[in-house]
């Protein structure tokens, strides 16, 4: 009995910590969304790519994002100037986008006979770009891209994760449009 109490005491002492738990929430990165059914797939504790810093005001960057979306033929259905957010959460593309295969932008898995699913079936894209002021007169620009597709023979959704290419391309296009 004394042995059990001693062992239990040692275990309890080993499980205590002098540092309090952090109250700051860890960021989750959105991997895929399906706005039609309200499903979001997240990667816990993954902040995602680092935002791009642009030497310009938030207003100038948002105007450049608008021009970039127009050039890419992405209709803006989400616009919130108070948060610097704009984009489209329900944009459908088939096979190619901006003269490139969809699989260059999204990984939706592969079909053993047809190749990348993103190039074979229509993909519903969620693309949101955020601009927020940071110190030094700069604006942090970040874009979240994800998608979902459905094979006609399968009722289940295939969630698509971004390759990061389109986000980088948008940042470069926005930078080039800043006046």
NUFIKOL-125868 format. One line per field, with one value per atom (N, C-alpha, C): y, z, x; atom name; residue number from 1; residue in three letters. Coordinates in nm, 2 decimals, m for minus. Layout:
// NUFIKOL-125868
v = [Y	...]
w = [Z	...]
u = [X	...]
name = [CA	...]
resi = [NUM	...]
resn = [ALA	...]
// end
This chain:
// NUFIKOL-125868
v = [m0.12	0.00	0.13	0.13	0.24	0.26	0.15	0.15	0.21	0.18	0.23	0.38	0.43	0.57	0.65	0.59	0.65	0.66	0.55	0.55	0.66	0.66	0.76	0.90	0.93	1.06	1.10	1.01	1.04	1.07	0.99	1.02	1.15	1.19	1.32	1.43	1.42	1.52	1.53	1.42	1.42	1.49	1.49	1.54	1.69	1.75	1.89	1.97	2.10	2.18	2.32	2.39	2.52	2.63	2.60	2.70	2.68	2.79	2.78	2.76	2.70	2.67	2.80	2.80	2.92	2.94	3.07	3.09	3.14	3.17	3.21	3.10	3.11	3.00	2.99	2.87	2.84	2.85	2.90	2.92	2.79	2.78	2.66	2.71	2.63	2.67	2.59	2.67	2.60	2.53	2.40	2.31	2.31	2.29	2.28	2.32	2.38	2.42	2.37	2.35	2.32	2.40	2.52	2.62	2.56	2.47	2.42	2.34	2.26	2.19	2.24	2.34	2.40	2.32	2.26	2.18	2.25	2.26	2.31	2.21	2.18	2.10	2.18	2.17	2.25	2.17	2.23	2.17	2.24	2.17	2.23	2.28	2.39	2.44	2.47	2.50	2.53	2.67	2.77	2.90	2.92	2.82	2.84	2.92	2.96	3.04	3.18	3.24	3.37	3.47	3.57	3.67	3.75	3.81	3.89	4.03	4.10	4.24	4.33	4.42	4.51	4.65	4.73	4.87	4.96	4.96	5.04	5.03	5.12	5.12	5.01	4.98	4.87	4.90	5.03	5.06	5.04	5.08	5.05	4.91	4.83	4.68	4.62	4.66	4.61	4.64	4.76	4.80	4.71	4.68	4.60	4.45	4.41	4.27	4.27	4.37	4.38	4.37	4.45	4.44	4.30	4.24	4.11	4.00	4.01	3.92	3.94	4.06	4.09	4.03	4.05	4.00	3.84	3.78	3.63	3.59	3.68	3.65	3.58	3.62	3.57	3.67	3.64	3.74	3.75	3.87	3.90	3.89	3.79	3.78	3.81	3.81	3.84	3.96	4.07	4.19	4.25	4.27	4.33	4.43	4.55	4.65	4.67	4.64	4.66	4.55	4.44	4.33	4.32	4.39	4.38	4.25	4.19	4.06	4.07	4.00	3.99	3.86	3.81	3.68	3.62	3.49	3.41	3.27	3.23	3.10	3.00	3.03	2.93	2.95	2.95	2.97	2.84	2.81	2.68	2.69	2.60	2.60	2.45	2.44	2.31	2.30	2.20	2.16	2.26	2.39	2.49	2.62	2.69	2.82	2.91	3.03	3.12	3.04	2.97	2.90	2.79	2.74	2.63	2.52	2.40	2.29	2.32	2.29	2.31	2.24	2.13	2.05	2.13	2.24	2.32	2.40	2.42	2.50	2.42	2.31	2.23	2.09	2.02	1.88	1.81	1.75	1.68	1.53	1.48	1.34	1.30	1.17	1.12	1.00	0.99	0.87	0.79	0.66	0.57	0.57	0.60	0.59	0.73	0.83	0.96	1.07	1.04	1.13	1.22	1.34	1.43	1.46	1.44	1.46	1.61	1.70	1.84	1.87	1.80	1.82	1.74	1.65	1.57	1.61	1.67	1.71	1.85	1.92	2.06	2.07	2.18	2.20	2.33	2.33	2.45	2.50	2.62	2.69	2.79	2.79	2.90	2.97	3.10	3.18	3.32	3.34	3.47	3.53	3.66	3.73	3.84	3.85	3.94	4.04	4.17	4.27	4.34	4.34	4.41	4.49	4.61	4.70	4.64	4.66	4.62	4.75	4.74	4.86	4.89	5.02	5.07	5.11	5.13	5.17	5.06	4.93	4.82	4.75	4.66	4.58	4.44	4.35	4.21	4.15	4.08	4.02	3.87	3.80	3.66	3.61	3.50	3.44	3.29	3.25	3.12	3.06	2.94	2.87	2.73	2.68	2.54	2.51	2.38	2.34	2.20	2.17	2.05	2.00	1.87	1.82	1.69	1.65	1.53	1.45	1.32	1.23	1.20	1.20	1.17	1.03	0.94	0.80	0.78	0.89	0.88	0.99	0.97	1.07	1.15	1.10	1.17	1.28	1.37	1.49	1.45	1.51	1.50	1.64	1.66	1.79	1.81	1.93	1.97	2.07	2.04	2.13	2.21	2.33	2.42	2.37	2.40	2.37	2.50	2.61	2.74	2.82	2.77	2.84	2.96	2.94	3.05	3.17	3.13	3.24	3.32	3.26	3.33	3.41	3.36	3.43	3.55	3.54	3.65	3.76	3.73	3.82	3.90	3.83	3.89	3.99	3.94	4.03	4.15	4.14	4.25	4.35	4.30	4.39	4.47	4.40	4.47	4.58	4.57	4.67	4.78	4.78	4.89	5.01	5.13	5.25	5.35]
w = [0.00	0.00	0.00	0.08	0.09	m0.05	m0.11	m0.24	m0.34	m0.34	m0.43	m0.42	m0.29	m0.26	m0.31	m0.29	m0.33	m0.48	m0.55	m0.70	m0.75	m0.69	m0.73	m0.71	m0.60	m0.57	m0.67	m0.71	m0.81	m0.94	m0.98	m1.10	m1.10	m1.00	m0.99	m1.00	m0.93	m0.93	m1.07	m1.14	m1.28	m1.38	m1.35	m1.44	m1.42	m1.31	m1.29	m1.36	m1.39	m1.46	m1.39	m1.40	m1.34	m1.43	m1.56	m1.66	m1.69	m1.68	m1.71	m1.86	m1.89	m2.03	m2.11	m2.23	m2.31	m2.35	m2.33	m2.36	m2.50	m2.57	m2.71	m2.80	m2.88	m2.97	m3.08	m3.12	m3.23	m3.36	m3.46	m3.58	m3.66	m3.72	m3.81	m3.95	m4.04	m4.18	m4.25	m4.33	m4.40	m4.52	m4.53	m4.63	m4.75	m4.71	m4.81	m4.75	m4.84	m4.80	m4.90	m4.86	m4.95	m4.90	m4.96	m4.92	m4.93	m5.03	m5.05	m4.93	m4.87	m4.75	m4.62	m4.62	m4.50	m4.44	m4.51	m4.46	m4.47	m4.37	m4.38	m4.32	m4.40	m4.35	m4.31	m4.19	m4.13	m4.10	m4.10	m4.05	m3.92	m3.81	m3.68	m3.66	m3.59	m3.55	m3.67	m3.78	m3.91	m3.96	m3.94	m3.98	m4.13	m4.21	m4.35	m4.40	m4.52	m4.58	m4.51	m4.51	m4.46	m4.55	m4.50	m4.59	m4.65	m4.77	m4.85	m4.80	m4.77	m4.73	m4.86	m4.87	m4.99	m4.93	m4.98	m4.94	m5.01	m4.95	m5.00	m4.90	m4.91	m4.82	m4.84	m4.74	m4.76	m4.88	m4.89	m4.99	m5.13	m5.15	m5.28	m5.31	m5.21	m5.23	m5.26	m5.19	m5.22	m5.36	m5.41	m5.55	m5.65	m5.61	m5.70	m5.70	m5.58	m5.58	m5.66	m5.66	m5.74	m5.89	m5.93	m6.07	m6.11	m6.02	m6.04	m6.06	m5.97	m5.98	m6.11	m6.15	m6.28	m6.40	m6.39	m6.50	m6.50	m6.39	m6.38	m6.40	m6.42	m6.44	m6.32	m6.20	m6.08	m6.03	m6.03	m5.98	m5.83	m5.78	m5.64	m5.58	m5.50	m5.43	m5.28	m5.23	m5.09	m5.08	m5.02	m5.01	m4.87	m4.79	m4.66	m4.64	m4.68	m4.66	m4.52	m4.42	m4.28	m4.24	m4.30	m4.27	m4.38	m4.49	m4.61	m4.68	m4.68	m4.73	m4.86	m4.96	m5.08	m5.15	m5.23	m5.30	m5.34	m5.36	m5.40	m5.34	m5.27	m5.20	m5.28	m5.40	m5.47	m5.62	m5.66	m5.80	m5.87	m5.98	m6.04	m6.17	m6.17	m6.29	m6.34	m6.47	m6.53	m6.61	m6.58	m6.65	m6.64	m6.69	m6.69	m6.62	m6.57	m6.52	m6.55	m6.60	m6.64	m6.72	m6.82	m6.92	m6.86	m6.74	m6.68	m6.63	m6.62	m6.57	m6.42	m6.38	m6.25	m6.15	m6.19	m6.09	m6.06	m6.14	m6.11	m5.98	m5.95	m5.84	m5.72	m5.75	m5.65	m5.67	m5.55	m5.55	m5.50	m5.59	m5.56	m5.57	m5.56	m5.58	m5.72	m5.75	m5.88	m5.90	m6.02	m6.07	m6.14	m6.12	m6.18	m6.33	m6.39	m6.53	m6.60	m6.53	m6.59	m6.55	m6.44	m6.40	m6.29	m6.28	m6.17	m6.17	m6.06	m6.05	m6.08	m6.05	m6.07	m6.22	m6.30	m6.45	m6.52	m6.44	m6.50	m6.47	m6.35	m6.31	m6.27	m6.28	m6.24	m6.09	m6.06	m5.92	m5.87	m5.75	m5.69	m5.60	m5.63	m5.56	m5.46	m5.35	m5.25	m5.25	m5.29	m5.29	m5.23	m5.12	m5.04	m5.02	m5.06	m5.04	m4.93	m4.84	m4.73	m4.73	m4.71	m4.70	m4.56	m4.48	m4.35	m4.33	m4.27	m4.24	m4.14	m4.17	m4.07	m4.06	m3.97	m3.94	m4.06	m4.06	m4.16	m4.29	m4.28	m4.40	m4.50	m4.45	m4.54	m4.52	m4.62	m4.61	m4.63	m4.54	m4.55	m4.63	m4.74	m4.83	m4.82	m4.80	m4.80	m4.87	m4.94	m5.01	m4.96	m4.94	m4.91	m5.03	m5.07	m5.19	m5.15	m5.18	m5.16	m5.26	m5.27	m5.36	m5.32	m5.40	m5.38	m5.52	m5.54	m5.67	m5.64	m5.73	m5.72	m5.85	m5.83	m5.95	m5.98	m6.10	m6.14	m6.08	m6.08	m6.04	m5.89	m5.81	m5.67	m5.60	m5.50	m5.44	m5.33	m5.30	m5.20	m5.26	m5.17	m5.21	m5.21	m5.30	m5.30	m5.27	m5.15	m5.11	m5.17	m5.21	m5.28	m5.20	m5.18	m5.11	m5.21	m5.18	m5.26	m5.28	m5.40	m5.42	m5.38	m5.36	m5.33	m5.45	m5.56	m5.68	m5.71	m5.71	m5.74	m5.64	m5.51	m5.41	m5.44	m5.48	m5.51	m5.64	m5.73	m5.86	m5.83	m5.75	m5.72	m5.65	m5.55	m5.48	m5.58	m5.68	m5.78	m5.87	m5.91	m5.99	m5.91	m5.79	m5.71	m5.69	m5.66	m5.65	m5.78	m5.90	m6.02	m6.05	m5.99	m6.01	m5.91	m5.82	m5.72	m5.79	m5.77	m5.84	m5.74]
u = [0.08	0.00	0.09	0.19	0.28	0.35	0.39	0.45	0.36	0.23	0.13	0.12	0.11	0.10	0.22	0.34	0.46	0.47	0.43	0.43	0.33	0.21	0.11	0.16	0.22	0.28	0.38	0.47	0.57	0.51	0.41	0.34	0.27	0.21	0.14	0.24	0.36	0.46	0.52	0.53	0.59	0.49	0.36	0.26	0.23	0.29	0.26	0.36	0.33	0.42	0.42	0.53	0.55	0.50	0.49	0.45	0.30	0.22	0.08	0.06	m0.05	m0.08	m0.10	m0.06	m0.08	m0.23	m0.28	m0.42	m0.43	m0.32	m0.33	m0.37	m0.48	m0.51	m0.41	m0.38	m0.29	m0.37	m0.31	m0.39	m0.41	m0.52	m0.55	m0.55	m0.49	m0.50	m0.61	m0.69	m0.80	m0.74	m0.77	m0.71	m0.82	m0.94	m1.05	m1.18	m1.27	m1.40	m1.50	m1.62	m1.73	m1.85	m1.86	m1.96	m2.11	m2.13	m2.26	m2.31	m2.23	m2.27	m2.22	m2.14	m2.08	m1.97	m1.89	m1.78	m1.65	m1.57	m1.44	m1.34	m1.23	m1.13	m1.01	m0.96	m0.85	m0.73	m0.62	m0.49	m0.46	m0.48	m0.46	m0.31	m0.30	m0.17	m0.08	m0.14	m0.06	m0.10	m0.02	m0.06	m0.06	m0.01	m0.01	0.11	0.11	0.22	0.23	0.34	0.37	0.31	0.23	0.18	0.29	0.26	0.35	0.34	0.45	0.45	0.46	0.37	0.37	0.37	0.46	0.48	0.37	0.25	0.14	0.03	m0.07	m0.18	m0.27	m0.36	m0.45	m0.55	m0.59	m0.68	m0.62	m0.50	m0.43	m0.41	m0.38	m0.37	m0.50	m0.61	m0.74	m0.79	m0.75	m0.78	m0.71	m0.58	m0.50	m0.55	m0.60	m0.66	m0.78	m0.86	m0.98	m0.95	m0.84	m0.80	m0.74	m0.67	m0.62	m0.73	m0.83	m0.94	m1.02	m1.03	m1.10	m1.02	m0.89	m0.80	m0.81	m0.82	m0.83	m0.98	m1.07	m1.21	m1.27	m1.24	m1.29	m1.39	m1.52	m1.62	m1.61	m1.60	m1.59	m1.73	m1.76	m1.89	m1.88	m1.76	m1.73	m1.65	m1.70	m1.62	m1.65	m1.54	m1.55	m1.44	m1.45	m1.34	m1.29	m1.38	m1.34	m1.24	m1.24	m1.14	m1.04	m1.06	m0.97	m0.98	m1.10	m1.12	m1.21	m1.16	m1.24	m1.21	m1.31	m1.29	m1.42	m1.42	m1.54	m1.53	m1.63	m1.62	m1.70	m1.75	m1.82	m1.80	m1.68	m1.64	m1.60	m1.67	m1.66	m1.56	m1.47	m1.38	m1.37	m1.34	m1.33	m1.20	m1.12	m1.00	m0.89	m0.91	m0.80	m0.85	m0.75	m0.78	m0.65	m0.67	m0.56	m0.46	m0.51	m0.43	m0.34	m0.37	m0.30	m0.40	m0.35	m0.43	m0.47	m0.59	m0.63	m0.54	m0.48	m0.39	m0.27	m0.24	m0.12	m0.15	m0.28	m0.32	m0.38	m0.44	m0.51	m0.48	m0.46	m0.43	m0.56	m0.63	m0.76	m0.74	m0.62	m0.59	m0.59	m0.56	m0.55	m0.64	m0.69	m0.77	m0.67	m0.66	m0.56	m0.57	m0.69	m0.71	m0.71	m0.76	m0.77	m0.67	m0.59	m0.49	m0.55	m0.50	m0.55	m0.70	m0.76	m0.91	m0.94	m0.85	m0.88	m0.89	m0.83	m0.83	m0.95	m1.01	m1.12	m1.26	m1.28	m1.41	m1.42	m1.53	m1.55	m1.51	m1.44	m1.39	m1.46	m1.52	m1.57	m1.46	m1.42	m1.30	m1.35	m1.29	m1.30	m1.17	m1.17	m1.05	m1.08	m1.01	m1.02	m0.89	m0.88	m0.76	m0.78	m0.68	m0.69	m0.58	m0.61	m0.51	m0.53	m0.42	m0.43	m0.30	m0.32	m0.21	m0.12	0.01	0.12	0.21	0.30	0.38	0.47	0.51	0.60	0.53	0.40	0.33	0.31	0.32	0.31	0.17	0.14	0.02	0.06	0.00	0.03	m0.08	m0.04	m0.14	m0.13	m0.25	m0.25	m0.37	m0.36	m0.47	m0.49	m0.62	m0.65	m0.72	m0.68	m0.74	m0.76	m0.88	m0.91	m1.02	m1.06	m1.16	m1.22	m1.33	m1.39	m1.45	m1.44	m1.49	m1.57	m1.65	m1.73	m1.72	m1.68	m1.69	m1.83	m1.87	m2.01	m2.06	m1.97	m2.00	m1.99	m1.95	m1.93	m2.01	m2.08	m2.16	m2.08	m1.96	m1.87	m1.79	m1.76	m1.68	m1.53	m1.46	m1.31	m1.26	m1.20	m1.15	m1.01	m0.98	m0.86	m0.78	m0.65	m0.56	m0.48	m0.45	m0.38	m0.23	m0.18	m0.03	0.05	m0.02	0.05	0.08	0.07	0.11	0.02	m0.11	m0.20	m0.19	m0.17	m0.15	m0.03	0.08	0.20	0.18	0.11	0.09	0.00	m0.10	m0.18	m0.10	m0.02	0.07	0.15	0.21	0.30	0.22	0.10	0.01	m0.03	m0.07	m0.11	0.01	0.13	0.24	0.26	0.25	0.27	0.16	0.05	m0.06	m0.06	0.03	0.03	0.09	0.03	0.07	0.13]
name = [N	CA	C	N	CA	C	N	CA	C	N	CA	C	N	CA	C	N	CA	C	N	CA	C	N	CA	C	N	CA	C	N	CA	C	N	CA	C	N	CA	C	N	CA	C	N	CA	C	N	CA	C	N	CA	C	N	CA	C	N	CA	C	N	CA	C	N	CA	C	N	CA	C	N	CA	C	N	CA	C	N	CA	C	N	CA	C	N	CA	C	N	CA	C	N	CA	C	N	CA	C	N	CA	C	N	CA	C	N	CA	C	N	CA	C	N	CA	C	N	CA	C	N	CA	C	N	CA	C	N	CA	C	N	CA	C	N	CA	C	N	CA	C	N	CA	C	N	CA	C	N	CA	C	N	CA	C	N	CA	C	N	CA	C	N	CA	C	N	CA	C	N	CA	C	N	CA	C	N	CA	C	N	CA	C	N	CA	C	N	CA	C	N	CA	C	N	CA	C	N	CA	C	N	CA	C	N	CA	C	N	CA	C	N	CA	C	N	CA	C	N	CA	C	N	CA	C	N	CA	C	N	CA	C	N	CA	C	N	CA	C	N	CA	C	N	CA	C	N	CA	C	N	CA	C	N	CA	C	N	CA	C	N	CA	C	N	CA	C	N	CA	C	N	CA	C	N	CA	C	N	CA	C	N	CA	C	N	CA	C	N	CA	C	N	CA	C	N	CA	C	N	CA	C	N	CA	C	N	CA	C	N	CA	C	N	CA	C	N	CA	C	N	CA	C	N	CA	C	N	CA	C	N	CA	C	N	CA	C	N	CA	C	N	CA	C	N	CA	C	N	CA	C	N	CA	C	N	CA	C	N	CA	C	N	CA	C	N	CA	C	N	CA	C	N	CA	C	N	CA	C	N	CA	C	N	CA	C	N	CA	C	N	CA	C	N	CA	C	N	CA	C	N	CA	C	N	CA	C	N	CA	C	N	CA	C	N	CA	C	N	CA	C	N	CA	C	N	CA	C	N	CA	C	N	CA	C	N	CA	C	N	CA	C	N	CA	C	N	CA	C	N	CA	C	N	CA	C	N	CA	C	N	CA	C	N	CA	C	N	CA	C	N	CA	C	N	CA	C	N	CA	C	N	CA	C	N	CA	C	N	CA	C	N	CA	C	N	CA	C	N	CA	C	N	CA	C	N	CA	C	N	CA	C	N	CA	C	N	CA	C	N	CA	C	N	CA	C	N	CA	C	N	CA	C	N	CA	C	N	CA	C	N	CA	C	N	CA	C	N	CA	C	N	CA	C	N	CA	C	N	CA	C	N	CA	C	N	CA	C	N	CA	C	N	CA	C	N	CA	C	N	CA	C	N	CA	C	N	CA	C	N	CA	C	N	CA	C	N	CA	C	N	CA	C	N	CA	C	N	CA	C	N	CA	C	N	CA	C	N	CA	C	N	CA	C]
resi = [1	1	1	2	2	2	3	3	3	4	4	4	5	5	5	6	6	6	7	7	7	8	8	8	9	9	9	10	10	10	11	11	11	12	12	12	13	13	13	14	14	14	15	15	15	16	16	16	17	17	17	18	18	18	19	19	19	20	20	20	21	21	21	22	22	22	23	23	23	24	24	24	25	25	25	26	26	26	27	27	27	28	28	28	29	29	29	30	30	30	31	31	31	32	32	32	33	33	33	34	34	34	35	35	35	36	36	36	37	37	37	38	38	38	39	39	39	40	40	40	41	41	41	42	42	42	43	43	43	44	44	44	45	45	45	46	46	46	47	47	47	48	48	48	49	49	49	50	50	50	51	51	51	52	52	52	53	53	53	54	54	54	55	55	55	56	56	56	57	57	57	58	58	58	59	59	59	60	60	60	61	61	61	62	62	62	63	63	63	64	64	64	65	65	65	66	66	66	67	67	67	68	68	68	69	69	69	70	70	70	71	71	71	72	72	72	73	73	73	74	74	74	75	75	75	76	76	76	77	77	77	78	78	78	79	79	79	80	80	80	81	81	81	82	82	82	83	83	83	84	84	84	85	85	85	86	86	86	87	87	87	88	88	88	89	89	89	90	90	90	91	91	91	92	92	92	93	93	93	94	94	94	95	95	95	96	96	96	97	97	97	98	98	98	99	99	99	100	100	100	101	101	101	102	102	102	103	103	103	104	104	104	105	105	105	106	106	106	107	107	107	108	108	108	109	109	109	110	110	110	111	111	111	112	112	112	113	113	113	114	114	114	115	115	115	116	116	116	117	117	117	118	118	118	119	119	119	120	120	120	121	121	121	122	122	122	123	123	123	124	124	124	125	125	125	126	126	126	127	127	127	128	128	128	129	129	129	130	130	130	131	131	131	132	132	132	133	133	133	134	134	134	135	135	135	136	136	136	137	137	137	138	138	138	139	139	139	140	140	140	141	141	141	142	142	142	143	143	143	144	144	144	145	145	145	146	146	146	147	147	147	148	148	148	149	149	149	150	150	150	151	151	151	152	152	152	153	153	153	154	154	154	155	155	155	156	156	156	157	157	157	158	158	158	159	159	159	160	160	160	161	161	161	162	162	162	163	163	163	164	164	164	165	165	165	166	166	166	167	167	167	168	168	168	169	169	169	170	170	170	171	171	171	172	172	172	173	173	173	174	174	174	175	175	175	176	176	176	177	177	177	178	178	178	179	179	179]
resn = [UNK	UNK	UNK	UNK	UNK	UNK	UNK	UNK	UNK	UNK	UNK	UNK	UNK	UNK	UNK	UNK	UNK	UNK	UNK	UNK	UNK	UNK	UNK	UNK	UNK	UNK	UNK	UNK	UNK	UNK	UNK	UNK	UNK	UNK	UNK	UNK	UNK	UNK	UNK	UNK	UNK	UNK	UNK	UNK	UNK	UNK	UNK	UNK	UNK	UNK	UNK	UNK	UNK	UNK	UNK	UNK	UNK	UNK	UNK	UNK	UNK	UNK	UNK	UNK	UNK	UNK	UNK	UNK	UNK	UNK	UNK	UNK	UNK	UNK	UNK	UNK	UNK	UNK	UNK	UNK	UNK	UNK	UNK	UNK	UNK	UNK	UNK	UNK	UNK	UNK	UNK	UNK	UNK	UNK	UNK	UNK	UNK	UNK	UNK	UNK	UNK	UNK	UNK	UNK	UNK	UNK	UNK	UNK	UNK	UNK	UNK	UNK	UNK	UNK	UNK	UNK	UNK	UNK	UNK	UNK	UNK	UNK	UNK	UNK	UNK	UNK	UNK	UNK	UNK	UNK	UNK	UNK	UNK	UNK	UNK	UNK	UNK	UNK	UNK	UNK	UNK	UNK	UNK	UNK	UNK	UNK	UNK	UNK	UNK	UNK	UNK	UNK	UNK	UNK	UNK	UNK	UNK	UNK	UNK	UNK	UNK	UNK	UNK	UNK	UNK	UNK	UNK	UNK	UNK	UNK	UNK	UNK	UNK	UNK	UNK	UNK	UNK	UNK	UNK	UNK	UNK	UNK	UNK	UNK	UNK	UNK	UNK	UNK	UNK	UNK	UNK	UNK	UNK	UNK	UNK	UNK	UNK	UNK	UNK	UNK	UNK	UNK	UNK	UNK	UNK	UNK	UNK	UNK	UNK	UNK	UNK	UNK	UNK	UNK	UNK	UNK	UNK	UNK	UNK	UNK	UNK	UNK	UNK	UNK	UNK	UNK	UNK	UNK	UNK	UNK	UNK	UNK	UNK	UNK	UNK	UNK	UNK	UNK	UNK	UNK	UNK	UNK	UNK	UNK	UNK	UNK	UNK	UNK	UNK	UNK	UNK	UNK	UNK	UNK	UNK	UNK	UNK	UNK	UNK	UNK	UNK	UNK	UNK	UNK	UNK	UNK	UNK	UNK	UNK	UNK	UNK	UNK	UNK	UNK	UNK	UNK	UNK	UNK	UNK	UNK	UNK	UNK	UNK	UNK	UNK	UNK	UNK	UNK	UNK	UNK	UNK	UNK	UNK	UNK	UNK	UNK	UNK	UNK	UNK	UNK	UNK	UNK	UNK	UNK	UNK	UNK	UNK	UNK	UNK	UNK	UNK	UNK	UNK	UNK	UNK	UNK	UNK	UNK	UNK	UNK	UNK	UNK	UNK	UNK	UNK	UNK	UNK	UNK	UNK	UNK	UNK	UNK	UNK	UNK	UNK	UNK	UNK	UNK	UNK	UNK	UNK	UNK	UNK	UNK	UNK	UNK	UNK	UNK	UNK	UNK	UNK	UNK	UNK	UNK	UNK	UNK	UNK	UNK	UNK	UNK	UNK	UNK	UNK	UNK	UNK	UNK	UNK	UNK	UNK	UNK	UNK	UNK	UNK	UNK	UNK	UNK	UNK	UNK	UNK	UNK	UNK	UNK	UNK	UNK	UNK	UNK	UNK	UNK	UNK	UNK	UNK	UNK	UNK	UNK	UNK	UNK	UNK	UNK	UNK	UNK	UNK	UNK	UNK	UNK	UNK	UNK	UNK	UNK	UNK	UNK	UNK	UNK	UNK	UNK	UNK	UNK	UNK	UNK	UNK	UNK	UNK	UNK	UNK	UNK	UNK	UNK	UNK	UNK	UNK	UNK	UNK	UNK	UNK	UNK	UNK	UNK	UNK	UNK	UNK	UNK	UNK	UNK	UNK	UNK	UNK	UNK	UNK	UNK	UNK	UNK	UNK	UNK	UNK	UNK	UNK	UNK	UNK	UNK	UNK	UNK	UNK	UNK	UNK	UNK	UNK	UNK	UNK	UNK	UNK	UNK	UNK	UNK	UNK	UNK	UNK	UNK	UNK	UNK	UNK	UNK	UNK	UNK	UNK	UNK	UNK	UNK	UNK	UNK	UNK	UNK	UNK	UNK	UNK	UNK	UNK	UNK	UNK	UNK	UNK	UNK	UNK	UNK	UNK	UNK	UNK	UNK	UNK	UNK	UNK	UNK	UNK	UNK	UNK	UNK	UNK	UNK	UNK	UNK	UNK	UNK	UNK	UNK	UNK	UNK	UNK	UNK	UNK	UNK	UNK	UNK	UNK	UNK	UNK	UNK	UNK	UNK	UNK]
// end
